[in-house]
Structures are given as C-alpha cells and as structure tokens.
Amino acid sequence: MSTTLNTTKLADMLRSKRGNKGLRAVADEIGKISAPTLSRIEQGKVPDVETFIVLCNWLQVPTDTFIITNNANTSYKDQALAHLRADRELSPETINMLTRMIEFAYSSK
C-alpha cells in the first residue's frame, strides 16, 4: 500500500478559498505560512508536514481530504466510496445517495 498527497486538489482548494486576495494577504491571514510557500503549493509542490496541517486548518478540512491511498487489495468499489466520503464539497445527503447508487450498482453485477 502506498499513499500520496493530492497536490492538485490542495492547490485548487487554496486558490478557491483565497479568491481575489493576494498571496501576501492570505499569508498574513494564516500567519504561519509565507506568500512564496503558498505560491509553491499553488504550483503543485508538496508542503512540509507542519505547513500542510496549518493549511488544512485554514481550509477547515481534515488532512485526509488530500490523501490518496493506493492499495492493490482494496476493491474499486471501496476506493470509490472512500474518495466519495472524503469529498467535503458534497452535502452528506448527496454522499449518502451516491453511496447507495454505487452499492446498488455493485450488488447487481
């Protein structure tokens, strides 16, 4: 089993939350991360652990939102459900409905 950081999703969420604010303004708001570091993260670079945790706190999402686990022993269904449940953009009702649809699709194969 291996795990990787979804730097694309992290960069996208950072860009989305900062909106029209400049990197310096966001760095000042966060307080522990410099503007150049934010720029590197937006370019897809992997942050150090402390920076990653601070950024997740600022984004108000759990760290596992960005963790991709590749396990050859995990079924596609289980991987899909895990990613779906980790998605913080969907409402719990939508996640529940999609989970039931996936479960149904796999049970009728």
N, C-alpha and C positions, 0 to 999 in steps of 0.2 A: 504494500500500500504506500502511495506517495501523496503528499499534499502540496499544493501550490497556492499562491496568492493571486486572486483575480485582480490584477492591477488595472485592467480596463474598467471594470466596474467601480473600483475605488476612485479612479480619475474622473469617471463620469459623474459619480455622486458628489465629488468635491466641486467640480465645475458647476453642477446643478445648484448646489446649496449656496455657493458664493455668488451666483448670478452675475450681476453687473459690478459687484465690488471688485476692487483691485486686489492683487495678491498681498500687498503690504497691509491693506485694511483688514483682510482676513487673518493674516499672521498676527496682527495686533489684537484682534478679537480672540483668537485661540490662545495666544500668549506664550506658547512653548515651542512654536514651530516658525522658522524663518520663511520669508517670501521665496527665496531661492529653493528651499526644500519643497515648498508647496508646488512650485513650478516643475521641479523634477518629478514629483508624484503625478502631476497632471500629464506629464510626458510618458508615464507608464513605468517609471523607475520604482523599485521596491524600497519602501522606507524601512528604517531600523524599527525594532520592536516597540520601543518607547514612543516614537513618533506615530507609529501605526495605532497604538492604543489611544493616544491623545486625540488623534484624528477621528477614530471611531466614536469616542465620547462626544466630540464636537458634532459629528454627523448624527449622533443619537441612534446608533445601530450597534448590535453586538459584533464582536470581531469575527465570528464565524460566518457573517454575511459574505465575506470575501474569500473564504477558504474553500478550495476545491479539493476534494479527496478522490483520488483515483484508486479504486480497489478492484482488482480483477475478479474478486469473489463476490462483489456486490452486483445484483441484477440491474439491468437498465431501468426497470420499474422503480426499484428502491433508490437509485441515483436520481431519477426524475422527481420522485416525491421529496427527497432530501433537499434538492435545489428549490423546489416549489415552496417548501415550508420555510426556507431561509430567505425568501424574497420578501423584503419589507415594503415593497411598493404596492403589493396587492392587499386587499382587505382580508380579514380572517374568513369572511363569508365566501369570497371568491376562491381563496385557497382551499377551503373545505369542499366547495362544489367541484373544482378541478381535480382534487384528490379523489373524490368519489368517481368522477369520469374515468380517471386513469385506472383506478381499482377495477371498475366495471370492464374496461377495455381488456385488461389482462385476464380477468376471470372468464371472459367469453371466448378466449382464443382456442 
